[in-house]
Amino acid sequence: MKSLKKIPYKNLFKLTVLFAAAFFIGQIAGRVVDYMQPEAVPTAAEGSWGLSFQEEGKPPVANATFDELKQYDAYYAENTTDKVIYLTFDCGYENGNTAPILDALKKHNVHATFFVVGNFLSTSPDLVKRMVAEGHIVGNHTYNHPDMSKISTMDAFSKELGDIETLYQETIGQPMIKYYRPPQGKYSESNLKMAQELGYKTFFWSLAYVDWYQDKQPSKEEAFDKLLGRIHPGAVVLLHSTSKTNGEILDELLTKWEEMGYTFKTLDQLVSGS
């Protein structure tokens, strides 16, 4: 075999051009083949719900699209340019911050959805009754708040949702709406299917921030930086009712969102498209 340095310069140049041309043609052919392949049926990603914020005022890129989730009656935001917010709270336990949150919502005439677990419902029934009386939706956050992605059988899955349905019926005197939020956003495609088979609609979110650590609460400035900078049309916002910061800033936060031109709708309206 000839060594590279013995090949004349002109021949070496021609050889390089030929290799580059062949590579380019191969890339184009590959793309044509890919384009001509039948389109696969989209499936939702699995694991932990995740978001990537790429442009201020625009919805984040999630690990499942609107259409991928729609086939399971699942949502994470509304695909719209209208300045509307769907406000939701996850309620793991009560530590004195839910009442101020309800006060702020009442002041602004905003109706939210509270996803509750068994502990919250059993220890704070009066707060749940107040939520219902003031026009809020109370949804299912499971009875024990487990990692639902590790639950593979319908019996175990339906028990987590059914136990809190029963407690809600006993406490409030009416059936619980079939709106479900996976604890910690952990899910699997089979979870989405099982929830759908049980008549549930699954709700993720398009905006949240780290507000759940009791000994490391965000400052007002940190909260506003995330919640004002990343708000977008059609946002489903997730806040935690355990957050002292949320209890303190919610009145001002709602005012600031309103000043930005946003209005508020409920998850019922998201589902119905109204």
C-alpha positions in Angstrom: 0.0 0.0 0.0 1.3 3.4 -0.9 2.0 5.8 2.0 -0.1 9.0 2.0 2.9 11.2 1.5 3.8 9.5 -1.8 0.4 10.3 -3.4 0.7 13.5 -5.5 -0.9 16.6 -4.1 -3.4 16.9 -7.0 -4.5 13.3 -6.6 -4.9 13.7 -2.8 -7.1 16.7 -3.3 -9.3 14.9 -5.8 -9.6 11.9 -3.5 -10.6 14.2 -0.6 -13.3 15.8 -2.8 -14.6 12.4 -3.9 -14.9 11.2 -0.2 -16.7 14.4 0.8 -19.2 14.1 -2.1 -19.9 10.5 -1.3 -20.5 11.3 2.4 -22.8 14.2 1.5 -24.9 12.0 -0.9 -25.1 9.3 1.7 -26.5 11.7 4.2 -29.1 13.0 1.8 -30.1 9.5 0.8 -30.5 8.5 4.5 -32.8 11.5 5.1 -34.9 10.6 2.2 -35.2 7.0 3.4 -36.2 8.2 6.9 -38.7 10.6 5.5 -40.3 7.8 3.4 -40.7 5.5 6.4 -44.3 5.1 7.8 -44.9 7.4 10.7 -44.8 5.7 14.1 -47.7 6.1 16.5 -46.4 8.6 19.1 -46.0 7.4 22.7 -45.5 9.4 25.8 -42.1 9.4 27.4 -41.8 7.6 30.7 -40.0 8.3 34.0 -40.1 11.7 35.7 -42.0 14.6 34.1 -39.5 17.1 32.8 -39.4 20.5 31.2 -36.9 22.6 29.2 -37.5 26.4 29.2 -35.9 27.8 26.0 -37.6 31.1 25.4 -39.2 33.6 27.8 -42.9 33.8 27.4 -43.1 30.6 25.4 -44.2 27.1 26.6 -41.4 24.9 27.7 -40.4 21.7 25.7 -41.7 18.8 27.8 -40.8 15.1 27.6 -44.2 14.4 25.9 -46.1 16.5 23.4 -49.7 17.7 23.6 -50.8 15.1 21.1 -48.8 12.3 22.7 -50.6 13.0 26.0 -54.0 13.6 24.5 -54.4 10.0 23.5 -54.4 9.1 27.2 -56.6 12.0 28.3 -53.5 13.7 29.8 -52.5 17.3 29.8 -49.6 19.6 30.8 -50.7 22.9 29.4 -53.1 24.4 26.8 -51.8 24.8 23.3 -52.8 28.4 22.9 -51.6 32.0 22.4 -54.2 33.3 24.8 -52.8 34.7 28.1 -54.6 32.2 30.3 -53.3 30.4 33.5 -54.5 27.2 35.1 -53.5 27.4 38.7 -53.0 24.1 40.7 -51.6 23.2 44.1 -50.3 19.9 45.4 -51.2 19.3 49.0 -49.1 16.7 50.8 -49.8 17.8 54.4 -51.0 20.9 56.2 -48.6 23.3 58.0 -50.5 26.5 58.2 -50.0 27.9 54.7 -53.2 26.7 52.9 -55.5 29.2 54.6 -53.5 32.3 53.4 -53.4 30.7 49.9 -57.2 30.3 49.9 -57.5 33.9 51.2 -55.5 35.3 48.3 -57.5 33.2 45.7 -60.7 34.5 47.2 -59.5 38.1 47.1 -58.8 37.7 43.3 -61.8 35.5 42.6 -59.5 32.9 41.2 -60.5 29.2 41.2 -57.7 26.7 41.4 -57.3 22.9 41.6 -56.0 21.3 44.8 -54.5 17.8 44.4 -54.7 16.2 47.8 -53.3 13.0 49.4 -54.9 10.9 52.1 -53.0 12.5 54.9 -54.2 16.0 54.0 -57.8 15.0 53.6 -57.9 13.0 56.9 -56.1 15.7 59.0 -57.5 18.8 57.4 -61.1 18.1 56.4 -62.3 21.6 57.1 -59.8 23.1 54.7 -60.9 20.7 52.0 -64.5 21.6 52.7 -63.6 25.3 52.4 -61.9 24.6 49.0 -65.1 23.0 47.7 -67.4 25.7 49.2 -65.3 28.4 47.6 -65.5 26.9 44.1 -62.2 25.1 43.8 -61.6 21.7 42.3 -60.2 19.0 44.6 -58.3 16.3 42.6 -56.6 13.0 43.4 -52.9 13.0 44.3 -53.1 9.3 45.5 -53.7 8.1 49.0 -50.1 7.4 50.0 -48.1 9.5 47.5 -46.0 6.6 46.2 -43.8 6.4 43.0 -46.7 5.3 40.8 -44.3 4.5 37.9 -43.3 1.4 39.9 -46.9 0.2 40.2 -47.6 -2.2 37.4 -50.9 -3.8 38.3 -54.4 -2.3 37.9 -55.4 -3.6 41.3 -52.6 -1.7 43.1 -53.0 1.4 40.9 -56.8 1.6 41.4 -56.4 1.1 45.2 -54.2 4.2 45.5 -56.8 6.3 43.7 -59.8 4.5 45.1 -58.9 4.8 48.8 -58.8 8.6 48.6 -62.0 8.6 46.5 -63.7 6.7 49.4 -62.3 9.1 52.0 -63.4 12.1 50.0 -66.9 10.8 49.6 -67.1 10.1 53.4 -65.7 13.6 54.2 -67.4 15.8 51.7 -70.5 13.8 50.9 -70.1 13.8 47.1 -68.0 11.9 44.6 -64.4 13.1 43.9 -63.8 14.4 40.4 -61.6 12.1 38.4 -58.6 14.4 38.0 -55.3 12.8 38.8 -51.7 14.1 39.3 -48.9 11.6 39.6 -46.9 12.2 42.8 -43.5 13.8 42.0 -44.5 13.6 38.3 -43.3 10.0 38.1 -45.3 8.0 35.6 -45.3 5.3 33.0 -47.2 4.9 29.8 -49.1 2.0 31.4 -50.0 4.3 34.3 -51.5 6.7 31.9 -53.5 3.9 30.3 -54.7 2.6 33.7 -55.8 6.1 34.8 -57.7 6.5 31.5 -59.4 3.1 32.0 -60.5 4.2 35.4 -62.1 7.3 33.9 -59.4 9.7 35.1 -57.7 12.6 33.3 -54.1 13.0 34.2 -52.5 16.5 34.7 -48.9 17.3 34.7 -47.7 21.0 34.6 -45.7 23.5 32.4 -44.4 25.7 35.2 -43.2 24.9 38.7 -40.3 25.8 40.9 -38.5 24.3 44.0 -40.9 25.4 46.7 -41.3 22.2 48.8 -38.3 22.1 51.0 -39.4 23.4 54.4 -35.9 24.3 55.6 -34.9 25.9 52.3 -37.8 28.1 51.2 -37.1 30.3 48.2 -37.0 34.0 48.7 -39.7 36.3 47.3 -37.2 37.4 44.6 -36.3 33.9 43.7 -40.0 32.9 43.4 -40.9 35.9 41.3 -37.9 35.3 39.0 -39.2 31.9 38.1 -42.9 32.4 38.3 -42.9 35.7 36.3 -40.1 35.0 34.0 -41.4 31.6 32.9 -45.1 32.2 32.8 -46.6 31.6 29.3 -50.0 31.4 27.5 -51.9 28.2 28.5 -49.6 27.5 31.5 -50.6 24.8 34.1 -48.8 26.1 37.1 -47.9 23.8 40.0 -47.3 25.3 43.5 -47.2 23.5 46.8 -49.6 24.5 49.6 -46.9 23.6 52.2 -44.7 26.5 51.0 -44.5 29.5 53.4 -43.2 31.6 50.5 -46.3 30.8 48.4 -48.6 31.8 51.2 -46.8 35.1 51.6 -46.5 36.1 47.9 -49.6 34.7 46.3 -51.7 37.9 46.6 -48.9 39.9 44.9 -48.1 37.2 42.4 -51.7 37.1 41.2 -51.7 40.9 40.9 -48.5 40.8 38.9 -49.8 38.1 36.5 -53.0 40.1 36.1 -50.9 43.2 35.3 -49.1 41.1 32.6 -52.5 40.6 31.0 -53.2 37.0 32.2 -56.6 35.7 33.2 -57.4 32.4 35.1 -59.3 29.4 34.1 -60.0 26.0 35.7 -59.0 22.5 34.6 -62.6 21.9 33.8 -62.3 24.6 31.1 -59.0 23.1 29.9 -60.7 19.7 29.4 -63.7 21.1 27.7 -61.8 23.5 25.5 -63.9 26.4 26.6 
